[in-house]
Amino acid sequence: MRRHIELLVGLVGLVELLCPRTVVAVATRLAYRTPEDLEVREWVYTAARLEGAVLVLLGLVGLYTTAGSTGSAATDAADANPGTAARDNA
């Protein structure tokens, strides 16, 4: 489940990184009753792009650390007790 969340965070970050104007427009429509009356400053798009880059980075780091730890418990147990693994295989 954790890997799915990390993947989702990375994908949301990628969308925000590639098209920040669309993300800001959708978020503005969701957050305000009359979004037509608002004028978004240019730095908001840069901040959205930066946030997207951070989310992509967090998603990738999370997936990398999760992938590195997957299945290592069984490998660590076999490495700690090599006689046990040989006995289990027999």
Backbone as XML, in Angstrom:
<?xml version="1.0"?>
<chain id="A" units="angstrom">
  <residue number="1" name="MET">
    <atom name="N" x="0.828" y="-1.196" z="0.000"/>
    <atom name="CA" x="0.000" y="0.000" z="0.000"/>
    <atom name="C" x="0.869" y="1.255" z="0.000"/>
  </residue>
  <residue number="2" name="ARG">
    <atom name="N" x="1.989" y="1.177" z="0.733"/>
    <atom name="CA" x="2.864" y="2.341" z="0.827"/>
    <atom name="C" x="3.457" y="2.681" z="-0.543"/>
  </residue>
  <residue number="3" name="ARG">
    <atom name="N" x="3.795" y="1.643" z="-1.306"/>
    <atom name="CA" x="4.363" y="1.879" z="-2.636"/>
    <atom name="C" x="3.353" y="2.546" z="-3.555"/>
  </residue>
  <residue number="4" name="HIS">
    <atom name="N" x="2.078" y="2.218" z="-3.399"/>
    <atom name="CA" x="1.044" y="2.850" z="-4.213"/>
    <atom name="C" x="0.939" y="4.336" z="-3.892"/>
  </residue>
  <residue number="5" name="ILE">
    <atom name="N" x="1.016" y="4.668" z="-2.618"/>
    <atom name="CA" x="0.933" y="6.071" z="-2.209"/>
    <atom name="C" x="2.153" y="6.834" z="-2.721"/>
  </residue>
  <residue number="6" name="GLU">
    <atom name="N" x="3.330" y="6.228" z="-2.622"/>
    <atom name="CA" x="4.540" y="6.889" z="-3.118"/>
    <atom name="C" x="4.469" y="7.097" z="-4.627"/>
  </residue>
  <residue number="7" name="LEU">
    <atom name="N" x="3.937" y="6.124" z="-5.338"/>
    <atom name="CA" x="3.765" y="6.254" z="-6.782"/>
    <atom name="C" x="2.767" y="7.361" z="-7.105"/>
  </residue>
  <residue number="8" name="LEU">
    <atom name="N" x="1.681" y="7.431" z="-6.363"/>
    <atom name="CA" x="0.677" y="8.471" z="-6.571"/>
    <atom name="C" x="1.253" y="9.858" z="-6.306"/>
  </residue>
  <residue number="9" name="VAL">
    <atom name="N" x="2.038" y="9.996" z="-5.240"/>
    <atom name="CA" x="2.678" y="11.279" z="-4.934"/>
    <atom name="C" x="3.601" y="11.693" z="-6.077"/>
  </residue>
  <residue number="10" name="GLY">
    <atom name="N" x="4.370" y="10.752" z="-6.574"/>
    <atom name="CA" x="5.266" y="11.048" z="-7.689"/>
    <atom name="C" x="4.520" y="11.448" z="-8.950"/>
  </residue>
  <residue number="11" name="LEU">
    <atom name="N" x="3.420" y="10.779" z="-9.242"/>
    <atom name="CA" x="2.645" y="11.103" z="-10.434"/>
    <atom name="C" x="1.961" y="12.468" z="-10.322"/>
  </residue>
  <residue number="12" name="VAL">
    <atom name="N" x="1.433" y="12.784" z="-9.150"/>
    <atom name="CA" x="0.830" y="14.101" z="-8.933"/>
    <atom name="C" x="1.895" y="15.183" z="-9.080"/>
  </residue>
  <residue number="13" name="GLY">
    <atom name="N" x="3.070" y="14.920" z="-8.537"/>
    <atom name="CA" x="4.168" y="15.868" z="-8.678"/>
    <atom name="C" x="4.581" y="16.055" z="-10.122"/>
  </residue>
  <residue number="14" name="LEU">
    <atom name="N" x="4.581" y="14.976" z="-10.900"/>
    <atom name="CA" x="4.935" y="15.066" z="-12.310"/>
    <atom name="C" x="3.920" y="15.909" z="-13.086"/>
  </residue>
  <residue number="15" name="VAL">
    <atom name="N" x="2.657" y="15.714" z="-12.811"/>
    <atom name="CA" x="1.612" y="16.517" z="-13.458"/>
    <atom name="C" x="1.780" y="17.984" z="-13.076"/>
  </residue>
  <residue number="16" name="GLU">
    <atom name="N" x="2.043" y="18.242" z="-11.805"/>
    <atom name="CA" x="2.210" y="19.619" z="-11.341"/>
    <atom name="C" x="3.477" y="20.245" z="-11.918"/>
  </residue>
  <residue number="17" name="LEU">
    <atom name="N" x="4.505" y="19.453" z="-12.107"/>
    <atom name="CA" x="5.754" y="19.942" z="-12.682"/>
    <atom name="C" x="5.599" y="20.281" z="-14.162"/>
  </residue>
  <residue number="18" name="LEU">
    <atom name="N" x="4.863" y="19.447" z="-14.890"/>
    <atom name="CA" x="4.741" y="19.638" z="-16.333"/>
    <atom name="C" x="3.690" y="20.659" z="-16.742"/>
  </residue>
  <residue number="19" name="CYS">
    <atom name="N" x="2.602" y="20.767" z="-15.991"/>
    <atom name="CA" x="1.557" y="21.740" z="-16.361"/>
    <atom name="C" x="1.028" y="22.450" z="-15.110"/>
  </residue>
  <residue number="20" name="PRO">
    <atom name="N" x="1.828" y="23.376" z="-14.568"/>
    <atom name="CA" x="1.422" y="24.053" z="-13.332"/>
    <atom name="C" x="0.220" y="24.980" z="-13.510"/>
  </residue>
  <residue number="21" name="ARG">
    <atom name="N" x="0.043" y="25.551" z="-14.687"/>
    <atom name="CA" x="-1.097" y="26.463" z="-14.895"/>
    <atom name="C" x="-2.431" y="25.718" z="-14.785"/>
  </residue>
  <residue number="22" name="THR">
    <atom name="N" x="-2.485" y="24.522" z="-15.304"/>
    <atom name="CA" x="-3.704" y="23.726" z="-15.215"/>
    <atom name="C" x="-3.985" y="23.328" z="-13.771"/>
  </residue>
  <residue number="23" name="VAL">
    <atom name="N" x="-2.948" y="22.918" z="-13.055"/>
    <atom name="CA" x="-3.123" y="22.520" z="-11.652"/>
    <atom name="C" x="-3.586" y="23.705" z="-10.815"/>
  </residue>
  <residue number="24" name="VAL">
    <atom name="N" x="-2.985" y="24.882" z="-11.041"/>
    <atom name="CA" x="-3.380" y="26.076" z="-10.288"/>
    <atom name="C" x="-4.811" y="26.469" z="-10.640"/>
  </residue>
  <residue number="25" name="ALA">
    <atom name="N" x="-5.187" y="26.364" z="-11.912"/>
    <atom name="CA" x="-6.557" y="26.706" z="-12.318"/>
    <atom name="C" x="-7.572" y="25.773" z="-11.669"/>
  </residue>
  <residue number="26" name="VAL">
    <atom name="N" x="-7.284" y="24.484" z="-11.658"/>
    <atom name="CA" x="-8.206" y="23.516" z="-11.047"/>
    <atom name="C" x="-8.292" y="23.743" z="-9.545"/>
  </residue>
  <residue number="27" name="ALA">
    <atom name="N" x="-7.149" y="23.951" z="-8.893"/>
    <atom name="CA" x="-7.151" y="24.182" z="-7.445"/>
    <atom name="C" x="-7.873" y="25.480" z="-7.097"/>
  </residue>
  <residue number="28" name="THR">
    <atom name="N" x="-7.734" y="26.492" z="-7.926"/>
    <atom name="CA" x="-8.420" y="27.762" z="-7.684"/>
    <atom name="C" x="-9.927" y="27.596" z="-7.825"/>
  </residue>
  <residue number="29" name="ARG">
    <atom name="N" x="-10.345" y="26.840" z="-8.852"/>
    <atom name="CA" x="-11.789" y="26.595" z="-9.016"/>
    <atom name="C" x="-12.364" y="25.809" z="-7.849"/>
  </residue>
  <residue number="30" name="LEU">
    <atom name="N" x="-11.583" y="24.886" z="-7.301"/>
    <atom name="CA" x="-12.061" y="24.096" z="-6.163"/>
    <atom name="C" x="-12.088" y="24.896" z="-4.860"/>
  </residue>
  <residue number="31" name="ALA">
    <atom name="N" x="-11.172" y="25.837" z="-4.714"/>
    <atom name="CA" x="-11.017" y="26.526" z="-3.435"/>
    <atom name="C" x="-11.892" y="27.768" z="-3.288"/>
  </residue>
  <residue number="32" name="TYR">
    <atom name="N" x="-12.242" y="28.445" z="-4.388"/>
    <atom name="CA" x="-12.962" y="29.716" z="-4.303"/>
    <atom name="C" x="-14.306" y="29.643" z="-4.995"/>
  </residue>
  <residue number="33" name="ARG">
    <atom name="N" x="-15.246" y="30.440" z="-4.494"/>
    <atom name="CA" x="-16.578" y="30.479" z="-5.103"/>
    <atom name="C" x="-16.566" y="31.207" z="-6.436"/>
  </residue>
  <residue number="34" name="THR">
    <atom name="N" x="-15.800" y="32.284" z="-6.517"/>
    <atom name="CA" x="-15.715" y="33.068" z="-7.755"/>
    <atom name="C" x="-14.252" y="33.174" z="-8.191"/>
  </residue>
  <residue number="35" name="PRO">
    <atom name="N" x="-13.725" y="32.123" z="-8.794"/>
    <atom name="CA" x="-12.317" y="32.157" z="-9.202"/>
    <atom name="C" x="-12.041" y="33.117" z="-10.360"/>
  </residue>
  <residue number="36" name="GLU">
    <atom name="N" x="-13.083" y="33.524" z="-11.069"/>
    <atom name="CA" x="-12.901" y="34.452" z="-12.182"/>
    <atom name="C" x="-12.448" y="35.819" z="-11.706"/>
  </residue>
  <residue number="37" name="ASP">
    <atom name="N" x="-12.782" y="36.176" z="-10.466"/>
    <atom name="CA" x="-12.424" y="37.484" z="-9.921"/>
    <atom name="C" x="-10.967" y="37.541" z="-9.454"/>
  </residue>
  <residue number="38" name="LEU">
    <atom name="N" x="-10.309" y="36.415" z="-9.365"/>
    <atom name="CA" x="-8.946" y="36.364" z="-8.848"/>
    <atom name="C" x="-7.920" y="36.475" z="-9.973"/>
  </residue>
  <residue number="39" name="GLU">
    <atom name="N" x="-6.822" y="37.126" z="-9.659"/>
    <atom name="CA" x="-5.714" y="37.226" z="-10.604"/>
    <atom name="C" x="-4.498" y="36.544" z="-9.983"/>
  </residue>
  <residue number="40" name="VAL">
    <atom name="N" x="-4.031" y="35.503" z="-10.622"/>
    <atom name="CA" x="-2.917" y="34.725" z="-10.096"/>
    <atom name="C" x="-1.611" y="35.389" z="-10.517"/>
  </residue>
  <residue number="41" name="ARG">
    <atom name="N" x="-0.715" y="35.564" z="-9.561"/>
    <atom name="CA" x="0.588" y="36.157" z="-9.869"/>
    <atom name="C" x="1.481" y="35.112" z="-10.528"/>
  </residue>
  <residue number="42" name="GLU">
    <atom name="N" x="2.466" y="35.569" z="-11.277"/>
    <atom name="CA" x="3.342" y="34.669" z="-12.028"/>
    <atom name="C" x="4.177" y="33.760" z="-11.127"/>
  </residue>
  <residue number="43" name="TRP">
    <atom name="N" x="4.554" y="34.216" z="-9.941"/>
    <atom name="CA" x="5.398" y="33.403" z="-9.066"/>
    <atom name="C" x="4.660" y="32.171" z="-8.562"/>
  </residue>
  <residue number="44" name="VAL">
    <atom name="N" x="3.331" y="32.193" z="-8.615"/>
    <atom name="CA" x="2.555" y="31.038" z="-8.156"/>
    <atom name="C" x="2.843" y="29.826" z="-9.043"/>
  </residue>
  <residue number="45" name="TYR">
    <atom name="N" x="3.003" y="30.053" z="-10.332"/>
    <atom name="CA" x="3.288" y="28.945" z="-11.246"/>
    <atom name="C" x="4.687" y="28.378" z="-11.005"/>
  </residue>
  <residue number="46" name="THR">
    <atom name="N" x="5.628" y="29.262" z="-10.689"/>
    <atom name="CA" x="6.972" y="28.796" z="-10.351"/>
    <atom name="C" x="6.950" y="27.993" z="-9.058"/>
  </residue>
  <residue number="47" name="ALA">
    <atom name="N" x="6.185" y="28.477" z="-8.080"/>
    <atom name="CA" x="6.065" y="27.748" z="-6.808"/>
    <atom name="C" x="5.388" y="26.393" z="-7.016"/>
  </residue>
  <residue number="48" name="ALA">
    <atom name="N" x="4.390" y="26.341" z="-7.886"/>
    <atom name="CA" x="3.715" y="25.064" z="-8.173"/>
    <atom name="C" x="4.673" y="24.106" z="-8.862"/>
  </residue>
  <residue number="49" name="ARG">
    <atom name="N" x="5.486" y="24.619" z="-9.775"/>
    <atom name="CA" x="6.458" y="23.772" z="-10.465"/>
    <atom name="C" x="7.502" y="23.245" z="-9.466"/>
  </residue>
  <residue number="50" name="LEU">
    <atom name="N" x="7.934" y="24.098" z="-8.536"/>
    <atom name="CA" x="8.890" y="23.685" z="-7.511"/>
    <atom name="C" x="8.277" y="22.623" z="-6.599"/>
  </residue>
  <residue number="51" name="GLU">
    <atom name="N" x="7.027" y="22.827" z="-6.221"/>
    <atom name="CA" x="6.334" y="21.836" z="-5.397"/>
    <atom name="C" x="6.226" y="20.498" z="-6.137"/>
  </residue>
  <residue number="52" name="GLY">
    <atom name="N" x="5.950" y="20.552" z="-7.434"/>
    <atom name="CA" x="5.882" y="19.337" z="-8.227"/>
    <atom name="C" x="7.211" y="18.609" z="-8.258"/>
  </residue>
  <residue number="53" name="ALA">
    <atom name="N" x="8.306" y="19.359" z="-8.384"/>
    <atom name="CA" x="9.631" y="18.735" z="-8.399"/>
    <atom name="C" x="9.934" y="18.063" z="-7.066"/>
  </residue>
  <residue number="54" name="VAL">
    <atom name="N" x="9.544" y="18.712" z="-5.971"/>
    <atom name="CA" x="9.758" y="18.126" z="-4.645"/>
    <atom name="C" x="8.927" y="16.856" z="-4.478"/>
  </residue>
  <residue number="55" name="LEU">
    <atom name="N" x="7.696" y="16.871" z="-4.952"/>
    <atom name="CA" x="6.848" y="15.681" z="-4.853"/>
    <atom name="C" x="7.395" y="14.524" z="-5.690"/>
  </residue>
  <residue number="56" name="VAL">
    <atom name="N" x="7.896" y="14.826" z="-6.877"/>
    <atom name="CA" x="8.503" y="13.780" z="-7.702"/>
    <atom name="C" x="9.710" y="13.200" z="-6.995"/>
  </residue>
  <residue number="57" name="LEU">
    <atom name="N" x="10.541" y="14.071" z="-6.429"/>
    <atom name="CA" x="11.725" y="13.611" z="-5.718"/>
    <atom name="C" x="11.348" y="12.741" z="-4.525"/>
  </residue>
  <residue number="58" name="LEU">
    <atom name="N" x="10.368" y="13.164" z="-3.750"/>
    <atom name="CA" x="9.922" y="12.372" z="-2.601"/>
    <atom name="C" x="9.353" y="11.026" z="-3.035"/>
  </residue>
  <residue number="59" name="GLY">
    <atom name="N" x="8.585" y="11.025" z="-4.099"/>
    <atom name="CA" x="8.029" y="9.764" z="-4.600"/>
    <atom name="C" x="9.106" y="8.812" z="-5.061"/>
  </residue>
  <residue number="60" name="LEU">
    <atom name="N" x="10.095" y="9.338" z="-5.783"/>
    <atom name="CA" x="11.180" y="8.481" z="-6.265"/>
    <atom name="C" x="12.044" y="7.945" z="-5.129"/>
  </residue>
  <residue number="61" name="VAL">
    <atom name="N" x="12.353" y="8.796" z="-4.169"/>
    <atom name="CA" x="13.150" y="8.350" z="-3.022"/>
    <atom name="C" x="12.381" y="7.301" z="-2.225"/>
  </residue>
  <residue number="62" name="GLY">
    <atom name="N" x="11.092" y="7.524" z="-2.027"/>
    <atom name="CA" x="10.280" y="6.549" z="-1.309"/>
    <atom name="C" x="10.210" y="5.217" z="-2.020"/>
  </residue>
  <residue number="63" name="LEU">
    <atom name="N" x="10.015" y="5.255" z="-3.340"/>
    <atom name="CA" x="9.967" y="4.006" z="-4.104"/>
    <atom name="C" x="11.325" y="3.308" z="-4.105"/>
  </residue>
  <residue number="64" name="TYR">
    <atom name="N" x="12.402" y="4.080" z="-4.164"/>
    <atom name="CA" x="13.736" y="3.487" z="-4.157"/>
    <atom name="C" x="14.029" y="2.799" z="-2.831"/>
  </residue>
  <residue number="65" name="THR">
    <atom name="N" x="13.698" y="3.465" z="-1.727"/>
    <atom name="CA" x="13.965" y="2.860" z="-0.419"/>
    <atom name="C" x="13.051" y="1.674" z="-0.161"/>
  </residue>
  <residue number="66" name="THR">
    <atom name="N" x="11.818" y="1.732" z="-0.624"/>
    <atom name="CA" x="10.903" y="0.606" z="-0.462"/>
    <atom name="C" x="11.357" y="-0.584" z="-1.301"/>
  </residue>
  <residue number="67" name="ALA">
    <atom name="N" x="11.819" y="-0.322" z="-2.517"/>
    <atom name="CA" x="12.284" y="-1.406" z="-3.385"/>
    <atom name="C" x="13.548" y="-2.037" z="-2.827"/>
  </residue>
  <residue number="68" name="GLY">
    <atom name="N" x="14.384" y="-1.257" z="-2.175"/>
    <atom name="CA" x="15.602" y="-1.791" z="-1.591"/>
    <atom name="C" x="15.343" y="-2.674" z="-0.395"/>
  </residue>
  <residue number="69" name="SER">
    <atom name="N" x="14.251" y="-2.430" z="0.312"/>
    <atom name="CA" x="13.956" y="-3.214" z="1.509"/>
    <atom name="C" x="13.014" y="-4.380" z="1.238"/>
  </residue>
  <residue number="70" name="THR">
    <atom name="N" x="12.443" y="-4.477" z="0.044"/>
    <atom name="CA" x="11.513" y="-5.547" z="-0.275"/>
    <atom name="C" x="12.253" y="-6.874" z="-0.374"/>
  </residue>
  <residue number="71" name="GLY">
    <atom name="N" x="11.807" y="-7.846" z="0.379"/>
    <atom name="CA" x="12.380" y="-9.170" z="0.325"/>
    <atom name="C" x="13.694" y="-9.306" z="1.071"/>
  </residue>
  <residue number="72" name="SER">
    <atom name="N" x="14.174" y="-8.254" z="1.673"/>
    <atom name="CA" x="15.471" y="-8.345" z="2.337"/>
    <atom name="C" x="15.364" y="-9.050" z="3.691"/>
  </residue>
  <residue number="73" name="ALA">
    <atom name="N" x="14.194" y="-9.130" z="4.272"/>
    <atom name="CA" x="14.047" y="-9.805" z="5.564"/>
    <atom name="C" x="14.330" y="-11.295" z="5.417"/>
  </residue>
  <residue number="74" name="ALA">
    <atom name="N" x="13.843" y="-11.908" z="4.366"/>
    <atom name="CA" x="14.106" y="-13.331" z="4.138"/>
    <atom name="C" x="15.571" y="-13.561" z="3.800"/>
  </residue>
  <residue number="75" name="THR">
    <atom name="N" x="16.132" y="-12.661" z="3.013"/>
    <atom name="CA" x="17.544" y="-12.785" z="2.664"/>
    <atom name="C" x="18.430" y="-12.591" z="3.876"/>
  </residue>
  <residue number="76" name="ASP">
    <atom name="N" x="18.096" y="-11.610" z="4.722"/>
    <atom name="CA" x="18.869" y="-11.368" z="5.939"/>
    <atom name="C" x="18.801" y="-12.564" z="6.877"/>
  </residue>
  <residue number="77" name="ALA">
    <atom name="N" x="17.640" y="-13.193" z="6.991"/>
    <atom name="CA" x="17.494" y="-14.359" z="7.870"/>
    <atom name="C" x="18.314" y="-15.521" z="7.346"/>
  </residue>
  <residue number="78" name="ALA">
    <atom name="N" x="18.329" y="-15.715" z="6.035"/>
    <atom name="CA" x="19.111" y="-16.807" z="5.456"/>
    <atom name="C" x="20.603" y="-16.540" z="5.604"/>
  </residue>
  <residue number="79" name="ASP">
    <atom name="N" x="21.015" y="-15.278" z="5.487"/>
    <atom name="CA" x="22.422" y="-14.933" z="5.650"/>
    <atom name="C" x="22.872" y="-15.094" z="7.095"/>
  </residue>
  <residue number="80" name="ALA">
    <atom name="N" x="21.983" y="-14.809" z="8.037"/>
    <atom name="CA" x="22.334" y="-14.910" z="9.456"/>
    <atom name="C" x="22.480" y="-16.359" z="9.899"/>
  </residue>
  <residue number="81" name="ASN">
    <atom name="N" x="21.653" y="-17.250" z="9.361"/>
    <atom name="CA" x="21.669" y="-18.670" z="9.731"/>
    <atom name="C" x="21.769" y="-19.528" z="8.470"/>
  </residue>
  <residue number="82" name="PRO">
    <atom name="N" x="22.954" y="-19.657" z="7.892"/>
    <atom name="CA" x="23.054" y="-20.417" z="6.645"/>
    <atom name="C" x="22.698" y="-21.885" z="6.804"/>
  </residue>
  <residue number="83" name="GLY">
    <atom name="N" x="22.907" y="-22.459" z="7.964"/>
    <atom name="CA" x="22.563" y="-23.859" z="8.184"/>
    <atom name="C" x="21.068" y="-24.084" z="8.168"/>
  </residue>
  <residue number="84" name="THR">
    <atom name="N" x="20.308" y="-23.105" z="8.647"/>
    <atom name="CA" x="18.867" y="-23.192" z="8.662"/>
    <atom name="C" x="18.312" y="-23.201" z="7.250"/>
  </residue>
  <residue number="85" name="ALA">
    <atom name="N" x="18.855" y="-22.354" z="6.389"/>
    <atom name="CA" x="18.369" y="-22.302" z="5.005"/>
    <atom name="C" x="18.643" y="-23.611" z="4.281"/>
  </residue>
  <residue number="86" name="ALA">
    <atom name="N" x="19.818" y="-24.209" z="4.526"/>
    <atom name="CA" x="20.152" y="-25.481" z="3.876"/>
    <atom name="C" x="19.246" y="-26.592" z="4.396"/>
  </residue>
  <residue number="87" name="ARG">
    <atom name="N" x="18.934" y="-26.555" z="5.692"/>
    <atom name="CA" x="18.071" y="-27.570" z="6.284"/>
    <atom name="C" x="16.642" y="-27.407" z="5.758"/>
  </residue>
  <residue number="88" name="ASP">
    <atom name="N" x="16.183" y="-26.157" z="5.564"/>
    <atom name="CA" x="14.833" y="-25.922" z="5.063"/>
    <atom name="C" x="14.685" y="-26.394" z="3.625"/>
  </residue>
  <residue number="89" name="ASN">
    <atom name="N" x="15.743" y="-26.312" z="2.852"/>
    <atom name="CA" x="15.689" y="-26.716" z="1.437"/>
    <atom name="C" x="15.738" y="-28.227" z="1.277"/>
  </residue>
  <residue number="90" name="ALA">
    <atom name="N" x="16.205" y="-28.943" z="2.278"/>
    <atom name="CA" x="16.353" y="-30.398" z="2.162"/>
    <atom name="C" x="15.063" y="-31.143" z="2.348"/>
  </residue>
</chain>
